[in-house]
């Protein structure tokens, strides 16, 4: 993983000192809240319903044991003993005291972490496939490119005051584990007919009030021109963006209104000019960054066989592990979705436990995922039983990856000042309704995603079953959506009809699930069945 050099450390340390003075001035009354707000947002600090929330950046989801232990220490010292992993591979603390925020940033800086550009109208934390560098199906590790883009765009003057937030994702696999088409700008590493490596480029995706899937705007961009191409995209957006209307500021609106073809034409025109500036990454800089992402020293000659005589362990292996590119190794998914708990939450003790496991069994490497879970990317198959036992002792061995209880949910009205309705209790009630593991296994892949407001932090648009909480005359009301996907078969979910109460939407989810069970064909996922039979049979089942 990437390590800070003296310039990185100096930048982060200077930002801490700057923010410490800004906080001092705010507490002293020298800054009003209106003056302070843009300053704190640039440091990932939000003012929520009950307290300040700090969002910590985890670039492309990668961190090590030392960093995870620091996150645990911060949770114990400055919060209420836990953190919350988000759909952007970040971690949030929900109970921060303003006067302690600079100290937290200093703690983060001591382990090469920060909260820069996790909020505000900037290029947000750049995300990537959580299996990057380990996946058996990838062309190459996309994280060096993510790191290059992160360094090039951080504090870049042209990108520091964008019309709105701007989200970037990368992958190098055919299977989309990074929700590419729901991003403003997305890159998939591909090979052309000549065997050259480059990027397939998508632009104009996003959720929120007006959900749009990103359009493919370039089939192949050479790797040594990708920063120029990104600059061209941002320049076209900056040129036309509706800075006068907050609901029309995202790039997805511009791409929609211009049309993908015209947007791509203007980008290509601008690209020709930007190329002449010579601002792309030199090969030597790519080589320097890529060296940090060299594969670990995998052992050779390891057996793929494991003892599967314990049925609980065998079930965990089948559900929670994925194929690794190195023979004799596996990718381990760690569920943060215990029935009755809060999805994405992890206690300080569990952070320490996962750090220990990563150091001992996964070359000291961890990943945060888009689905609010964790990954141990490099585990020898011979160690899987020991890892399972260690995770079980920490309360982290649940077997529900991509099943009905692996629910994504935003903090909702329990924490968020923007929310209209609670998300967490709905997710808990659905998980409890489907808690039986045999029932979960029978239903197969079924992705439920819940948002407490139209901003869609819970990605309800991309749920096989999505739930959106709204305010209906002062009462929490929940719209049910069907047919969404954030994978390579990306699609926006469709609202089924009138909303429900909190308990009513749980019942509606069960009716939709039972309709799937009644009409599915062998091997079909919920999403496959929905697409085959169409919307109306499900709507009829839900509303009777």
N, C-alpha and C positions, 0 to 999 in steps of 0.2 A: 504494500500500500504506500501511497505518497507520504513523504516526510518533509516537513517544513525546512527551507533553507533560511539563512539569516534575514533575507528580505521578507519572506512570509512572516517570520516571527516578529520582525520590527513593525510590519503593518498592523498585525493583530494587537500587539502590545500598545501601539500608538492609539488605536481605536479604543482600547480599554481606558487609557488615560483621558482621552477626549470625552468619553461618555461619563466617566466619573465626575468630571467637572460639570457636565451638563446636568447630571442628577443633583449635584450639590446646589447648583443655581436654581433648579426647579424646587427643591425642598426649601430653599431660602426665600422663595417667592420672587426671584429675579427673572424667572421665565413663567409665562402663563401656560396652561395646559395646551392651548392652541399652538403656542410657540414650541412647546416641548414634544408634542405628538409626532411630528415628522422626524425628530431626532431619535426618539425611542424606537419608532418603527424601523429605522435604519439599523437598529441593533436587536431586532427581533422581539421587542418588548411590547406586548399588547395590554390594554386595560380591559379586563373582562368584567363579568357581573359582580364577582366577589373579591377579586384580587388581580394583580398583574400576572400575565402569563408570558413566559419566556420560551421562545422557539429556538432550539439549538440545531444548527446545520450538521447534517451527516452527508457530505458530498457523495453522490452515487451510492449511498447506503453502506459504505465500508468503514469499519472501525475495528480497533484491537482491544485486547483485554484491559490494558492500562486505561484506555479511554472509557471503556464501560465501567470500570471501577470508579473513575472520577465522576461519571454520571450518577453512580450509586451514592457517592459521598455527597454530591450536591443535593440529591433527593433527601438524604437524611438531615443535612445541615441547614438547608434553606427552604425546603418544601415539606411535604407531609409524608415522606418516606416512599414515594413512588414517582415514576415518570410515565409519559404517554407517547407511544410511537404513532406517527401520523401516516397518511397515505402518500406523503411526499418524502418518505424516508428520513424525516426529521424526528426529534424528540421534544416534547413540550413539558414544561413544569407549570402547574396551574395555580400555585399559591405562593407567589413571589412578593416579597416586600421591596418597594422601590429603592429604599436606602441600601439594600443588599445586592441589587442587580449588578453594579460594577464589580463587586467581589466575585460573583458567579462568573462573569465574563473573564476575570483574571484567572480563576480556577480553570476554566476551559482553555484559556491560552497556554496554561502550563502543560497541557497535554495535546497541543496542536489542534485545538477545536475553537469554534467561534459561533456567533449568531448573525453574522453579516449576511444581508440580502435574503433573510428568511421571511421578510415582509417588505412592504412598501412597493412603490412603482419601479421595480427593478427586475433584472433577470434573477429569478428565484433559484434556490438550491437545485443544481442540475442532477437529475436522477438517471438511473440506469437499471438494467436487468439485474435483479438480486443474485442471479447465478453467474454473473459475468466473471470470466476467468476460470470457471469450473465447469460450465455447461458442456455436455457432450455434443450439443447441436450448434454451437456457435462457430463462426468463421475465425474470430480472434477476440481478444479481450477489448471491449469498447471503452474501458475506464481511462486509459491514457488520453483518449480523445476528449472524454468528459473533463478530465483534469486540465487539459490544455485550454478548453473553452472556458472553464471556470476561472483560470488565472487570467486569461485574456480579457474577460468581460468584467471582472471585479474592479469596481471603481473606474471603469472606462468612462471618460467624460461624455461620450456620445450616448451611452446606455445608462447613465445614472439617473436621468429624469425622464423615464419613458411615459407614454400616455397611460399605461396601466401595467400591472404585473405581467411577466413574460416567462413561460415555463418551457423547459427543454428536457427531452428524454432521449436516451440512446440505447440501442441493443445491437447485437451482432448475430442474432438467431432468427430463424423463421418463425418459431413460436414466440408470440409477443407477450412477455411477462412485465412489460413496462408501460402498458396502456398508451402506446405511441400516438394513436390517432385522436386521443383526447388532450393533446398538448398543442401549444402555440407553434412549436417548432420541434420536429422529431427527426432523428436520424437512425437509419438501419444500415449497418455495414453489409455490403454486398460485393459480389464479384461480377464483372462484366464478361462478355463473350471472349475477350482476350485474356481472361484470368486476372485482370487488374482489380485491386481492392479500392472501393470508393464508397460513397454514401447514397442511398436512396433517401430523398428529402420529402418531408411532409410539412404542411403549414396550415394554420387556421383552425385548429381544434380547440375545444374548451367546453366546460360544463356551465353551471350557473343558470341565470335567467333564460339565456338563449343557447341551448346546447348545439354544438356542431362538431362533426368529425373532421379531422384534418384531411386536406387533399394532398395527393402526391403531386408535387410541383416540379420535381426533377428526378429522373430515373437513375442518373449516375452523376455524382459530383466527385472529381478526384480528391483524394485526401489532402493533397497539398494546396487545395483551393477552398477548403470548407470554411475557414474564418472569413474569407472575402465574401462567400455566399451568404453567411449569416449576417454580415454587415449590410449586404444589399437588401436582405429581407427586412431588417430593422429600419433601414433608411426609407424604404417604400412605406412601411407602416407609419413611421414618424412623419412623413410628408403628408399623409392623408388622414391621420387619426383624428377622431372626433373628441378633442380634449374638452369640448364644451358640454359633453353629455356623458355622465359616468356610466350609463347603461350601454353606450356604443363605443367605448374606448378600447376594448379588447381587440386584438388583431383578427380574431375570428369574424367579427362584424365586417371589417374591411374586406376580407377575403370573400365573404358571402355577398357583399354588395357589389364589389367589382366583378366577381366571378373568378374561379380558380385560374382559368386560362389567362384572363387579363392581368390578374395579380402576378402570375408566373412570368408573363411577358415583361411587365415592368421591372420585376426582380432581375431578369436576365439582362435588361438594358442597364440597370444600375450596376449589376455584377461586372459588366465589361469595364465600367469606369473604376470600380473599386480594385479590380485585379491590377490595374496600373500603379496603384499605391504601394504594392509590394509588402503588404502587412501580414501575409500568411506565415504559418509556422515554418521555420527552417527545419530541415530534417534532423539537424543536430539537437534541436530543442525537443522534437518528438522522441528521439532516442534517449535523451536525458530523462524525460518523464517516464517513458515506457520501461526503463530499467527498474523503476520502483515497483512495477507490476509484473516482474518476472515470476514465473511459476515457482511455488515452493519446491523444496528438494524432495519430491515424491519418491518413495521407495519403489523399486521395480520387482517384478516377480510375485506380487501379492496375489493371493487367491481371492476369487469373487465369492466363494462359498462361505456361508455362515450357518451356525446352528439355529434352526428355526423350530426347535422342539417346544419352546415356550410360545403358546398361541398368542398371548398378549404382545410379546415382543415381535412376533412375525407380522401381526396386524400393523403395529407401529412402523415397521420397516416398509411394508407395502404402501402405507398411506403417507408417511412423513419423509421418506427419502426419495431422491431423484438421481438419475444417471449422471455420473461424473466422467470427464474426459480422460482421466488417468485410470488405467486398469487397477482394480483392487480398492478404489475409493468411492465414496458416495457423498452426495449433498444432503444435509440434514435440515429439515424445516422444523422450527420450534414454534409451537402454537402459543399465542397469547390470547386465546379465546376460550378460556374455561367457562363452562356453563355456570351461570350465576355471577360471574365476574364482569369486569368492564373491558371490552375488547381493546387491545393495544396497550393496556396498562401493565406495568411491570414494577414489582417492588424493588427496593434497594437490595434486599437480600438475594432476590432472584437475579438482579444484574450482576452481583458478585459471583453467584453460582455459575452463570453463563460465561462470565469472564474466565473463571477457573477452567471450565470445560473447553473453551476455545483455546486457551494456552496449552492445555495438555493434549488435546485431541485434534485441533483444527488449525495448526500452524499459527496460532494467536490471531485468528481472523474471524470477524463476525460481519453479518449483513443485516440491515433493516430492510423490510420489504414494503411494497406498495399496499399490501393487504394487512398492514399493522401486525406482522409477525416478525420472527427473526430467522436467520439462516446460519448454520455452521457449514461453510462451503467445502471444506477439505477434510473429510473424516475417513480414515482407513476402515474398510468393511469389517476387519477383524475387531475394531474397537466399537462397533455399533452397539453391542450389548452393554458395554460399560457406559457409553454415552447415554443410552436409554435409561439406565439405572440412575445415573447422576441427574438427568433431567426430571425423572420421576420423583426423586428425593426433593427437588426444588419446586415441585408442583407444575412442571412444564412439559409433561409427556402426553398431553392430550392428543387424540388421534382423530383430527377433524379437518385436515387441510382440504380446502375447496368444498367442504360439505356444508350442509344447511346451517350448522352452528358456527361456522367460520365467518361471522358477520362483520362487515365493515360498518362502523357507525361514527359519526362526528361527535364531539362533546355535547352539542345541542344546548338546550335551554338550562341544563344543569350548570353550565359554565359560561357559555358564549353570549355576549351582549347583542349579537346580531340574530340569534336564533329566535324562531317563532314557536318551537315545540321541542320537547325532549326527545332525544334519540336513544340514550342509554337504556332507559326502562323498556322501551319497545324491543330493542335487541335482546335484552335479558329475558323477556317473556317469550319471544320466539325461540330462543335457544332452549329454554326450559320446556317449551311445548314439544320440541323435537330432540330432547336429551337422550332418548334411547339410542344407543350406538348402532344396534342392528337396523333400526329404522333409518338412521343417517346413511349407513352403508348402502341400504337398499335404494335410497333416493339418488345416490351418486352425486356427481358434481352439480352444485346448486348454489350460486353466489347471490347472497342477499346484501344489499347496501342501503344504508339509511342516512338521510340528511335531515337536520332540524330546521333548515331554511333553504331558500332558493339558491344560495351561494354554492350548494352542492359539495361541501367538503367531505361528505360521506359517499360521494360518487354514485348517487342513486340512479343517475341516467345510464350508468354502465352496469347495473345489476340485472342478472337474470330475473330477479324480483327486486324492484326498487321501491323505497318508501320515502316520501317527502312530507315533512311536517310543516303545516301552515297554520296561520292564525285565522280562525273563522269566527268573527264577531266575538273576540275575546276568549275563544275556546280552542284548545289544541286539536287539530284535525289532521288526518293522515291520508294522503293520496297514495294509491297503489299503482305501480308501473310494472310492465312486463316486457321481456324481450331484449334487454340491453346486454352489451358485452364490452369489455375493455381489452379483449384479446385480439388475436390476428383476424378474427371474424367480427370486428368491432361494429356495434350498432347501437343507436339510441333507444332507450326503453320508451314505451307508450303508456300514457295514463289510461287506466281502465275505466274510470268514471267518477262518480261522487266519492268524497272522502269518508273516513271512518274515525271512530273514537280510538283511543289507545288499545283497548281490549278488542274492539271490532276489527282493527287492522290485523291483529294476530289471527283472529278467526278467518279473515279473508285470505291471509297467506296460506293457512292450512287448506282452505277450499281449493285454492289454485294448485297446491301441491297434490292434493288427492285427485284432482282432474288429470294432472300429469300421470299419476300412477295408473289411472283407469285407461288412458288412451295411448300410452307410450308403446313403442316397439322395442324389441331386444337391442340393448346397447345404446339406446338414445338417452342423452342428457335432457334435463328439463328444457334447456334452450333449443335443442334439436326438435323436441316434440312440439314446442310452441311454434317454431317456424314452419313445421310441417302441417299442423292442423289449423294454424291461424289464430287470430285474436278472439274471434267471436265465441268459440266454445269455452274459452277460459273466462271471458266476461260473463257469460251466462252462468257458469259455475260459481263465480264470485258473488254475483248479485241475485242469482236465482230468478 
